Amino acid sequence: MSKSQLKLTAALAILIAGVVCVWGVAAERGLRRAELERIARSLEARAALAGELARGTPFVPSARGALDAIADRAGAAAGTRVTLIAPDGAVLGDSDVPLERLPDLDNHADRPEVRAALSGRVGRSTRRSETVGRALLYLATPLEGGGVVRLAVDLSDLEASVAQLRRELVAAGALALVVGLVLCFAFSWLALRPMREMRRVASAIAGGHLDDRLPFAVSHELSDVAQSIRRMAEQLRLRLEEATHEKEQLRAVLESMVEGVLAVDAKGVVLIANSRLRDFFATSGDPLGRPLLEAIRSAELDAILRRAADSDAIVSQEMKLERPSARTLRVHATRFASGARAHTGTVAVLHDVTELMHLEEVRRDFVANASHELQTPLAAIRGFAETLLSSGSLSEEDRRQYLEVIERNACRLSNIVRDLLELSTLESHKQRLDLVAVDVAKLAEDLVRDAGPRFAEHRLRVQVRAEGDVTAQADPRALEQVLTNLLDNAIKYTEPGGEIGVEITADARCVRVALRDSGIGIPQQDLGRVFERFYRVDKARSRALGGTGLGLSIVKHLVQGMGGEIRVESELGVGSSFVFSLPRAPR
Ligand code: ADP
């Protein structure tokens, strides 16, 4: 039973009980009054009869015998107790008391009904009789001779009917109460059904079940409310969908960003940490909802965010990470506010500038290296030219020697400038590579044949081996330069009597060229750097052999430009192996 139903039923119960009580008391009083009136009137008539009987007999103690006999007769005729009382209150006759006991009776002058009759009125009194021990109605009327006749009637019949009436009233009241309560309960249950249903649906909506609907048409008075609940649920569902959609969108954007994004609230608890940021710091577990230091474990980042939280400006700072991989991050952090609050949290965007820093370093090195590389031949040319100019007495042979040095260095300068120009063209993507089907084996064989005299001069044995169809999708001029540079290096860095092998193979996707030599080899620590510009293992040797240190850089650019890859394996004193791959030509 619901609370309101309980209240309604209790109110009705009190109402029914109240009405039954008031009505019962009124009915009992009315009945009692009417009955008493009726009995009193009949007593008055019987008193008049007794008075008639006593007429002529003086009300004096000496006439006690005659008066008692009259009282007995009148009592028998009236069917009630009849008492004859002298004007002074002495009892002179009583139908219920034997004559000889009359003198023992109390004087009756103080009885209320007798007192009224003695003063000339009809007196009436209802009280318990000490003599008979029951409720009695007394009625006394004055007599002409000066005495009083009093009649008494037992009221137990009246009390019985009143008790009967009370019992019936109680029974009727109880029945009315039960029927009333049942009806009230049934009606209220029916009346409150739509309310209950609405309450159920409202709490279902509050619990997040927005699709719950009122199952039946509710009564007219409540249809507006039901309609409002439906509209509210629909609105709520739409808002929720919108919010979810927006959240999903934001999440997708954050997750697809190359920058790391981190947001913390005013207490430093992580609100947002996208996957890029989690990768940077190799966080374990979900960082959301945890304090920054515990989730990210970077005191440096924590300090940057704290500074940003205390500042109005954007805080920018670089930080280095050692683990999980060496990285340089540039952090931009600023505090943000939402609503009326001045500081809701701090947001940081972390850019990975490792590559940028590396490129910057390479650029700096390049400028230094290029200047140095150009400086050396220029210094030689200047020095020898000055000597030639200043000393007039030079032998023809010295003069010729000096001029040769100048020519050699000028050649070097021109080679360096040529290679630099080539590299810069490649890097700026100005040179377009025309990719066509090239038979790599044929190209390699032609080149080896053309360079035959050089191999012979260095006493090197060379062999080209190709397996199956080795047609690659490549730019013939670029591929020729790649092979030429690699063969050139093999010749330069292999001692006389050594061997050079070109092995060409192909699989479904690419053509692979391996150029092996039995030369001096490259130390392990230099392997990763030989493709850098100006990087040379042995500067003096390279220079003496006319190298610029740019050959492998050009090779790498060209191979990559044609969609391939190149790597080097080498063992010091045993030989080196440069292996590159190119995409196969479509059949
Ligand atoms: P360089 O003009 O000096 O040959 P490269 O860029 O072609 O410049 O090569 C860079 C360096 O790599 C060389 O100076 C040399 O130390 C090393 N190198 C290249 N090819 C070989 C090889 N086949 N054997 C040994 N060392 C090599």
Boltz pocket constraint, residues with backbone or C-beta under 6 A from the ligand:
constraints:
  - pocket:
      binder: B
      contacts: [[A, 485], [A, 486], [A, 489], [A, 490], [A, 493], [A, 517], [A, 519], [A, 520], [A, 521], [A, 522], [A, 530], [A, 532], [A, 535], [A, 536], [A, 537], [A, 538], [A, 542], [A, 543], [A, 546], [A, 547], [A, 548], [A, 549], [A, 550], [A, 551], [A, 552], [A, 553], [A, 576]]
      max_distance: 6.0
